[in-house]
Amino acid sequence: MVVAGTLGTLAVGAILSPEEAYEDAHFKARGFQVEVHHPEHGRSFRYPGAPYALQKGAWRISRRAPRAAAGRAHGRSAAGGWAVSARKQKSGARLPKGRAARAPKRARLITAKGGGGLILEAAYALAGIPLEVEDIAWDDVGPQSERLAKLNPLGQVPTLVLADGAVMTESAAMLQYLAELAPRAKLAPPRGDPQRAQFLRWLAFLVAAVYPTFTYGDSPARWVGDDAGPKLRASTDAHREQLLRFLDAEVAGKPWFLGKRFSALDLYFPVLRLWRPGKDWWRANTPKLNAIADRCEQLPAVARAFARNRA
């Protein structure tokens, strides 16, 4: 039909949907599809490139479009369009070049190696969002902390400083914020999901019931004096073991705490078993939680976070 129409001086061609045009073998052969690297995600995405090929003045996509903030900073719209690379024309003229986009600011996680910040470090890695991690010594954790005095007067780690300078504390709040920031990472069931209630319940349980046993048991003399300190340590350790056994009985199924669905809850378990009562106790007394912790540590992003903390 196309040949017949051309011979008859008629403009004849196939009408393709955008999806069909994008996947058309002819366009693919002409290099229409282009891989564009997104440094903030650590991976490349496939974009539609130049819809035509010119002998002169050719252009190509060289990088992703600037983010909204970067676009405003450079006086141009970042709502659409691609960043292009100018090539020298035969006449010697060049296409105008935009100023190089500034590297976007990242959130900064202030933590201590082997602490609860490891949960956030792993979560950010799973979400594919770049994060600066600053380790401070455990001796600088607490109300006397010099580094955290202005950010978090309680001196707690982790402390998260967002790109705009806002400060977040409390790992549960940080995880929910991250889950909303990167919904594709599926760190939490979304609103309206039947499992959201259970996710919120057990997230609160971990930080409101289990965590305080470390808060008061790690430095018992601070709360009750030297004489009663050992008793407080023993009682909080025993209570934690009771809580972990209860939690193990509540595991919804396999392979994760909520069953088939992975969530940020699962990131707590490989970190918690680094602390008292330790891996041997977990293996013998909370086999379901221990199995979840093992699976978690096998996830590449989580494994990298653990390796950095061990270094």
N, C-alpha and C positions, 0 to 999 in steps of 0.2 A: 504494500500500500504506500509506504514511504517513497519507494523508488518510482512508482507510478505517479504519485502526486508531484514529485520533483520534476519528472519529465513533462508533466502537464502544467508546470509553473505554479503549482499550488503549495502552500506551506502546510506540510503534514508532519505531525509528530505525536509521540505518545504523551498522554497526560498522566503524570505520576504524582502520587501523594508525596509529601515531604519525606516520609519514611522510605518510600520506594526509591525516590531520587537519591537519598543518602546511601542506600544499599545497592544502587545500580552498579553493575560490573564495569560499565564503561567509565563512569565517574571514578570508581575506585582505581581503575588502571591509570587515570590521569592524575592521581594523587589528591583527589578531592578530600579524602579523610586525612586528618592531621592529628598526631599525638601532641598534646600540650601538657607540659609539666606544671603541677600545682605544688609548690614547695610547702605550703601550709598543711597539705594532706600527705606529703611524701610519696606521691604517685602521679601518674599521667592519666589524662582523660582524652577521649577521641572527640575531635571537633570537626564540623564541616568547614573546609577551607575555601580557597578562591573558587568561585563558580565558573570561572573561565580562565583560559590560558592565553597570555599575550606574549608576543615576541619581544616587546619593549615594555618597560615599566612594570615588570612583574612584581607582585607582592606576595607575602606569605605570613602566616601567623607565627610569631616568634615566642610569645609568652601569653599567659592568661590575662584577661582584662583586669584592670586594677579594682580592688575592693572599693566599696562606696566611700569609705573614709579617705583612702588614697586618692580617689578620683576628685573629691572635693578639695583635697590639699593641693592638687595640681591644676585647679581651675577648669576641670573638664568633667563631663558626666561619665559616671561609671555604671549607669543603668543598663547599658547595652553596648554591643559592638565588640570588636576584637582588637587587641594590640597588634600592630603590624610593624614589620621591619622594612624600612625604606631601602630601595636599591637605586644606584646611580643611573640616571637616564642618559640617553645618547647625547643630549644637549648639554649635559653637565649639571642640570638642575637636580635637586633632591626634594623628596617629600619632606614636609616639616616633621621634625622629631619632637616627641613629647619628652618632658623630663623623666628621668628614671624614677620609677615608683620606689618610695621608701619601704624598707622592710617593715611589715606590720609588727606592732608591739605584741609581746606574748605575756601570758600570765606567768607569775613567778611563785613557785611553791617553796616555802621555807620549811625545812623538815630536818630530822636527824635520822641517820641511816638505821634501818631496821625498825623504825617506828611506824605509826599509823599513816604517815605521809606516803608510804609505799603503796597503800591502797589507791590513793589519788594519782600517784605516778603511773600505776598500771592502768587505771581508768582512762586517763588522758591518752595513753599510748593506744589503747583499744579504740578510742574515739577518733584517732588520727589527728589530734589537735596538738600543735607544737607547745611545749611547756618548758620553761626554764626551771631547773631544780637547784636550790641552794641548800647545801648541807651545813648545819651548825653542830657544834659539839654538844653532847648530852649535858655537859657541865654548864652550858649556856641556856638550858631549858628550865623554865620556871619563872616565878615573879621577879627573880634577880637578873633575868636575861637582858644583856645589853643590846643584842641585835633586835629583839622583839619588843623592847620597851615602848616604842612609839606606835607600833602596829597592833600589838596584842599584849596589853599590860599583864595578862595572866601568864604570859610566856609559854603558851601552849604550842605544840606542833601536832599536826601541820597548821600553818597559817598560809593562806592563799591571797596573793596580791594580784588583782585582775589587771588587764591591760589598761583600763582607765584609772587605775590607782585605788579603786575600792578594795577593801579588805574583807575577806571571808574567813571565819573560823568554823569549826564543827564539820567533821567529815561527811556526815549525813546531808547537811545543807549543800556542801560542795558537790557531792555526787548527784543530788537532784538538780542542781544548777547545770552541771555538765550534761546530764541526761536531756535537759531541755535545749541546751546549746547544740548538741549533736544527736538528734533523735534517731538517725540511721544506725548509730552504734548500739541501740536497743539496750541501754544500761538499766532502764526501768520501764515497766509496763506503762503505756500512755494513759491519759485520762479516759475513763469509760471502759477500760480493759477489765475483765473480771478478776484478773490476778493483781491488780493495782493495790487493792486493800491489803492483801497479804504481804505484798512487797513493803508497803509502808509500815505495817505492823512489825515485821521482823527487823526492818531497818532501825526503827525506834527501839526495839528490844536490845539490839546489839549495842547501841550507843548509850541507852539509858539504864540498862540492867547489867550487861557484861562489862562495859568499859569502866564503870565506877569501881569495880573490884580491883582494877589496877590503879586507879586514881588514889585510892586510900590504902591499898596494900603495898604499893611499890615503896612508899616512904612513910610507913606507919608512925614513926616517931614525930613527924611533923604535925600529926593530928591528935595523938594521945600521949605523947611523951615517950621517953626511952623505955620506961618500965613496962608499959602496956603495949608497946610496939609489936613485939613478937606475937602476942595474942591476936592483935588486929590482922597481922599478916596471915596467920594460920586460918582465921575465920573467913577472911575475904577469899583466900585460895580455895577453901572448902566450898564456899558459896558459888564461886565461879565454876567449879567442877559440876556442881548440881545444875547450874544454868546450862552448861554445855551439853550435859546428858539430856536435859529437857529439850533443847534445841535439836539435838540429833534425832529424837523421836518425832519431831515435827517436819522432817524433810519430806517434801511432797512426792518425790520419786527420783528417777534417774534421767539424765546424768547430773542435774543441777538441783539447787535447793527448791526452786519452784517447779521442778519436774523437767520437761523438755526445754524450757526457756531459760537461757542464761540471763543473769542480771547482776547488777553491782553488788548484791548481797554475797554472791559467791566469792568476790574479791576479798572479803573480810577473813575468810577461813584460812587460807595459806599464811596470812600475816598473823592472825591470832595464835596459830599453833607454833609460831616462832617464840612465843612468850610462855610463861608458866601456865599449865603444868608440862608443856613440851610435847614433841612429836610422839614419843613412845606412849605417853598417856592417851593421846588422841587415837592412836592406832588401836589401842586395847579397849577404850571406853566409848569413843564416838566414831565408829567405823564409817558411817554415812558422811559425816562432815569431813572426815579424813580423806575419803575418796574424792569428794568435791575439791578439796584443797589440792590433791594430786593432779586432778584434771586441769585445774586453774593454772598451776605452775607449768603445765605443758603448752599453754597458749603462748605463741612466740612473743607477743607484746608483753605479756606478764613475765615471761622468762627473762626478757631483757631488763625489765625493771628490777627483778630480783638479783640478777647478775651485777647490776650497777651498785646495788646496796651491799652486796657481799664484797665488792672491790675495796 
